[in-house]
Amino acid sequence: MGYLVFDIESAPLPFDSFDPGRQEYLLRGCETDEAREQQKRNMALNGLTGQVVCIGMVYAETLEAEPKGYVYSSIPDGGQGEETLPDGSLWRTMSEVEVLARWWELLDRRGVELVSFNGRGFDAPFLMLRSASLGVRPSVNLMSGTRYRYDRHTDLQDELAFYSWSAGISPLKRFNLDFYCKAFGITSPKEEGVTGDQVPRLFSEGEHRTIAEYCVRDVFSTWNLYRHWRKYLAF
């Protein structure tokens, strides 16, 4: 059984695509234009109000094996293509429905240990909700188990915070991926200047390759963080 590290990038669905009732519901309680715009940006955080921009993956047969990167990107016009990114990762473009269908097909046919960073808190539920909204049935319940135990999936943010939710600076604080990487001497995906909050703008500008390259850097950093955690902290 190998390891599959995964991460998604998302963007809000067009606000005008929602009916007036849902628009009012989404903006309820927003008293200023700034608050309303922020809420529209926050729509990228839920699979019922956002869309999957890409799914980045790293697959490795063993902890010592050479990892291979893959990115599935959704293109608004559904255009299909395949390229090799500068780091050797395979980049494929397709419609969002195809991205999700291929993702669930991959999980259905390959038994792997899933690895993520905040996957249980974001990526997994987002993928399941967005798939259902587009009529794609998940092949695996990525949210099975409990808050403290779920098999065949290691969420590094859970592990590195010891499954706690402490506020403020403490040994149980949940840092972001960039912070953990730098703390453990691992190259951060943000070192090349792209961050997750830029993804919606880049997506709207058609910068799909830029997003794909950022996403695959993210999963490679997560893989290296996982290997570090396995060596020094896993029991």
Contacts in CASP RR format, 6 or more apart in sequence:
PFRMAT RR
TARGET T0000
AUTHOR 0000-0000-0000
METHOD contacts of the structure
MODEL  1
MGYLVFDIESAPLPFDSFDPGRQEYLLRGCETDEAREQQKRNMALNGLTG
QVVCIGMVYAETLEAEPKGYVYSSIPDGGQGEETLPDGSLWRTMSEVEVL
ARWWELLDRRGVELVSFNGRGFDAPFLMLRSASLGVRPSVNLMSGTRYRY
DRHTDLQDELAFYSWSAGISPLKRFNLDFYCKAFGITSPKEEGVTGDQVP
RLFSEGEHRTIAEYCVRDVFSTWNLYRHWRKYLAF
1 111 0 8 1.000
1 112 0 8 1.000
1 113 0 8 1.000
2 59 0 8 1.000
2 60 0 8 1.000
2 61 0 8 1.000
2 62 0 8 1.000
2 111 0 8 1.000
2 112 0 8 1.000
2 113 0 8 1.000
3 58 0 8 1.000
3 59 0 8 1.000
3 60 0 8 1.000
3 61 0 8 1.000
3 62 0 8 1.000
3 63 0 8 1.000
3 112 0 8 1.000
3 113 0 8 1.000
3 115 0 8 1.000
3 223 0 8 1.000
3 226 0 8 1.000
4 57 0 8 1.000
4 58 0 8 1.000
4 59 0 8 1.000
4 106 0 8 1.000
4 110 0 8 1.000
4 112 0 8 1.000
4 113 0 8 1.000
4 114 0 8 1.000
4 115 0 8 1.000
5 57 0 8 1.000
5 58 0 8 1.000
5 59 0 8 1.000
5 67 0 8 1.000
5 114 0 8 1.000
5 115 0 8 1.000
5 116 0 8 1.000
5 219 0 8 1.000
5 220 0 8 1.000
5 222 0 8 1.000
5 223 0 8 1.000
5 226 0 8 1.000
6 55 0 8 1.000
6 56 0 8 1.000
6 57 0 8 1.000
6 114 0 8 1.000
6 115 0 8 1.000
6 116 0 8 1.000
6 119 0 8 1.000
6 123 0 8 1.000
6 219 0 8 1.000
7 55 0 8 1.000
7 56 0 8 1.000
7 57 0 8 1.000
7 116 0 8 1.000
7 117 0 8 1.000
7 119 0 8 1.000
7 123 0 8 1.000
7 215 0 8 1.000
7 218 0 8 1.000
7 219 0 8 1.000
7 222 0 8 1.000
8 52 0 8 1.000
8 53 0 8 1.000
8 54 0 8 1.000
8 55 0 8 1.000
8 56 0 8 1.000
8 122 0 8 1.000
8 123 0 8 1.000
8 126 0 8 1.000
8 127 0 8 1.000
8 215 0 8 1.000
9 52 0 8 1.000
9 53 0 8 1.000
9 54 0 8 1.000
9 196 0 8 1.000
9 199 0 8 1.000
9 203 0 8 1.000
9 211 0 8 1.000
9 214 0 8 1.000
9 215 0 8 1.000
10 44 0 8 1.000
10 45 0 8 1.000
10 47 0 8 1.000
10 50 0 8 1.000
10 51 0 8 1.000
10 52 0 8 1.000
10 53 0 8 1.000
10 126 0 8 1.000
10 199 0 8 1.000
11 44 0 8 1.000
11 50 0 8 1.000
11 51 0 8 1.000
11 53 0 8 1.000
11 199 0 8 1.000
11 200 0 8 1.000
11 203 0 8 1.000
11 204 0 8 1.000
12 40 0 8 1.000
12 41 0 8 1.000
12 42 0 8 1.000
12 43 0 8 1.000
12 44 0 8 1.000
12 49 0 8 1.000
12 50 0 8 1.000
12 51 0 8 1.000
12 200 0 8 1.000
13 43 0 8 1.000
13 49 0 8 1.000
13 50 0 8 1.000
13 51 0 8 1.000
15 23 0 8 1.000
15 26 0 8 1.000
15 40 0 8 1.000
15 43 0 8 1.000
18 26 0 8 1.000
18 49 0 8 1.000
26 39 0 8 1.000
26 40 0 8 1.000
26 43 0 8 1.000
26 49 0 8 1.000
27 36 0 8 1.000
27 39 0 8 1.000
29 35 0 8 1.000
30 36 0 8 1.000
30 38 0 8 1.000
30 39 0 8 1.000
41 200 0 8 1.000
43 49 0 8 1.000
43 50 0 8 1.000
44 50 0 8 1.000
44 199 0 8 1.000
44 200 0 8 1.000
45 122 0 8 1.000
45 126 0 8 1.000
46 126 0 8 1.000
46 129 0 8 1.000
47 125 0 8 1.000
47 126 0 8 1.000
47 129 0 8 1.000
47 130 0 8 1.000
47 133 0 8 1.000
48 129 0 8 1.000
48 130 0 8 1.000
48 133 0 8 1.000
50 130 0 8 1.000
51 74 0 8 1.000
51 96 0 8 1.000
51 130 0 8 1.000
52 74 0 8 1.000
52 96 0 8 1.000
52 99 0 8 1.000
52 100 0 8 1.000
52 126 0 8 1.000
52 127 0 8 1.000
52 130 0 8 1.000
53 73 0 8 1.000
53 74 0 8 1.000
53 199 0 8 1.000
53 203 0 8 1.000
53 208 0 8 1.000
53 211 0 8 1.000
54 71 0 8 1.000
54 72 0 8 1.000
54 73 0 8 1.000
54 74 0 8 1.000
54 99 0 8 1.000
54 208 0 8 1.000
54 211 0 8 1.000
54 212 0 8 1.000
54 215 0 8 1.000
55 71 0 8 1.000
55 72 0 8 1.000
55 99 0 8 1.000
55 103 0 8 1.000
55 127 0 8 1.000
55 215 0 8 1.000
56 69 0 8 1.000
56 70 0 8 1.000
56 71 0 8 1.000
56 72 0 8 1.000
56 212 0 8 1.000
56 215 0 8 1.000
56 216 0 8 1.000
56 218 0 8 1.000
56 219 0 8 1.000
57 69 0 8 1.000
57 70 0 8 1.000
57 71 0 8 1.000
57 72 0 8 1.000
57 219 0 8 1.000
58 67 0 8 1.000
58 68 0 8 1.000
58 69 0 8 1.000
58 70 0 8 1.000
58 216 0 8 1.000
58 219 0 8 1.000
58 220 0 8 1.000
58 222 0 8 1.000
58 223 0 8 1.000
59 67 0 8 1.000
59 68 0 8 1.000
59 69 0 8 1.000
59 70 0 8 1.000
59 112 0 8 1.000
60 66 0 8 1.000
60 67 0 8 1.000
60 68 0 8 1.000
60 223 0 8 1.000
63 227 0 8 1.000
63 230 0 8 1.000
67 220 0 8 1.000
67 223 0 8 1.000
68 89 0 8 1.000
68 90 0 8 1.000
69 87 0 8 1.000
69 88 0 8 1.000
69 89 0 8 1.000
69 90 0 8 1.000
69 216 0 8 1.000
69 219 0 8 1.000
69 220 0 8 1.000
70 89 0 8 1.000
70 90 0 8 1.000
70 91 0 8 1.000
70 92 0 8 1.000
70 216 0 8 1.000
71 85 0 8 1.000
71 89 0 8 1.000
71 90 0 8 1.000
71 91 0 8 1.000
71 92 0 8 1.000
71 212 0 8 1.000
71 215 0 8 1.000
71 216 0 8 1.000
72 92 0 8 1.000
72 94 0 8 1.000
72 99 0 8 1.000
72 102 0 8 1.000
72 103 0 8 1.000
73 91 0 8 1.000
73 92 0 8 1.000
73 93 0 8 1.000
73 94 0 8 1.000
73 99 0 8 1.000
73 208 0 8 1.000
73 211 0 8 1.000
73 212 0 8 1.000
74 93 0 8 1.000
74 94 0 8 1.000
74 95 0 8 1.000
74 96 0 8 1.000
74 98 0 8 1.000
74 99 0 8 1.000
75 93 0 8 1.000
75 94 0 8 1.000
75 95 0 8 1.000
75 208 0 8 1.000
78 93 0 8 1.000
78 94 0 8 1.000
78 95 0 8 1.000
78 98 0 8 1.000
79 93 0 8 1.000
79 94 0 8 1.000
79 95 0 8 1.000
80 92 0 8 1.000
80 93 0 8 1.000
80 94 0 8 1.000
80 98 0 8 1.000
81 92 0 8 1.000
81 93 0 8 1.000
81 94 0 8 1.000
82 90 0 8 1.000
82 91 0 8 1.000
82 92 0 8 1.000
82 93 0 8 1.000
83 90 0 8 1.000
83 91 0 8 1.000
83 209 0 8 1.000
84 90 0 8 1.000
84 91 0 8 1.000
85 91 0 8 1.000
85 209 0 8 1.000
85 212 0 8 1.000
85 213 0 8 1.000
85 216 0 8 1.000
86 213 0 8 1.000
87 213 0 8 1.000
87 216 0 8 1.000
87 217 0 8 1.000
87 220 0 8 1.000
89 216 0 8 1.000
91 209 0 8 1.000
91 212 0 8 1.000
91 216 0 8 1.000
93 208 0 8 1.000
94 102 0 8 1.000
96 134 0 8 1.000
97 134 0 8 1.000
97 135 0 8 1.000
97 136 0 8 1.000
100 127 0 8 1.000
100 130 0 8 1.000
100 131 0 8 1.000
100 134 0 8 1.000
100 136 0 8 1.000
101 136 0 8 1.000
103 127 0 8 1.000
104 131 0 8 1.000
104 136 0 8 1.000
104 137 0 8 1.000
104 138 0 8 1.000
104 139 0 8 1.000
104 140 0 8 1.000
105 139 0 8 1.000
107 139 0 8 1.000
107 140 0 8 1.000
108 139 0 8 1.000
108 140 0 8 1.000
111 152 0 8 1.000
112 152 0 8 1.000
113 152 0 8 1.000
113 153 0 8 1.000
113 154 0 8 1.000
114 142 0 8 1.000
114 152 0 8 1.000
114 153 0 8 1.000
114 154 0 8 1.000
115 153 0 8 1.000
115 154 0 8 1.000
115 156 0 8 1.000
115 222 0 8 1.000
115 223 0 8 1.000
115 226 0 8 1.000
116 123 0 8 1.000
116 124 0 8 1.000
116 153 0 8 1.000
116 154 0 8 1.000
116 155 0 8 1.000
116 156 0 8 1.000
116 222 0 8 1.000
117 155 0 8 1.000
117 156 0 8 1.000
117 157 0 8 1.000
117 177 0 8 1.000
117 180 0 8 1.000
117 222 0 8 1.000
117 225 0 8 1.000
118 155 0 8 1.000
118 157 0 8 1.000
118 177 0 8 1.000
119 153 0 8 1.000
119 155 0 8 1.000
119 157 0 8 1.000
120 142 0 8 1.000
120 143 0 8 1.000
120 150 0 8 1.000
120 153 0 8 1.000
120 155 0 8 1.000
120 158 0 8 1.000
121 155 0 8 1.000
124 142 0 8 1.000
124 143 0 8 1.000
124 153 0 8 1.000
125 142 0 8 1.000
125 143 0 8 1.000
127 138 0 8 1.000
127 142 0 8 1.000
128 138 0 8 1.000
128 141 0 8 1.000
128 142 0 8 1.000
128 143 0 8 1.000
131 137 0 8 1.000
131 138 0 8 1.000
132 138 0 8 1.000
142 153 0 8 1.000
143 150 0 8 1.000
144 150 0 8 1.000
144 151 0 8 1.000
145 151 0 8 1.000
147 163 0 8 1.000
148 163 0 8 1.000
154 226 0 8 1.000
156 180 0 8 1.000
156 222 0 8 1.000
156 225 0 8 1.000
156 226 0 8 1.000
156 229 0 8 1.000
157 174 0 8 1.000
157 177 0 8 1.000
159 229 0 8 1.000
159 233 0 8 1.000
159 234 0 8 1.000
160 174 0 8 1.000
160 175 0 8 1.000
160 180 0 8 1.000
160 229 0 8 1.000
160 233 0 8 1.000
161 172 0 8 1.000
161 173 0 8 1.000
161 174 0 8 1.000
161 175 0 8 1.000
162 171 0 8 1.000
162 172 0 8 1.000
164 172 0 8 1.000
164 174 0 8 1.000
165 172 0 8 1.000
165 174 0 8 1.000
166 172 0 8 1.000
166 173 0 8 1.000
166 174 0 8 1.000
167 173 0 8 1.000
175 183 0 8 1.000
177 188 0 8 1.000
177 189 0 8 1.000
177 218 0 8 1.000
177 221 0 8 1.000
177 222 0 8 1.000
177 225 0 8 1.000
178 188 0 8 1.000
178 189 0 8 1.000
178 190 0 8 1.000
180 186 0 8 1.000
180 225 0 8 1.000
181 187 0 8 1.000
181 188 0 8 1.000
181 189 0 8 1.000
181 221 0 8 1.000
181 224 0 8 1.000
181 225 0 8 1.000
182 188 0 8 1.000
184 225 0 8 1.000
184 228 0 8 1.000
186 221 0 8 1.000
186 224 0 8 1.000
186 225 0 8 1.000
186 228 0 8 1.000
187 221 0 8 1.000
187 224 0 8 1.000
188 221 0 8 1.000
189 214 0 8 1.000
189 217 0 8 1.000
189 218 0 8 1.000
189 220 0 8 1.000
189 221 0 8 1.000
192 214 0 8 1.000
192 217 0 8 1.000
194 202 0 8 1.000
194 210 0 8 1.000
194 211 0 8 1.000
194 213 0 8 1.000
194 214 0 8 1.000
196 214 0 8 1.000
199 211 0 8 1.000
199 214 0 8 1.000
202 210 0 8 1.000
202 211 0 8 1.000
203 211 0 8 1.000
END
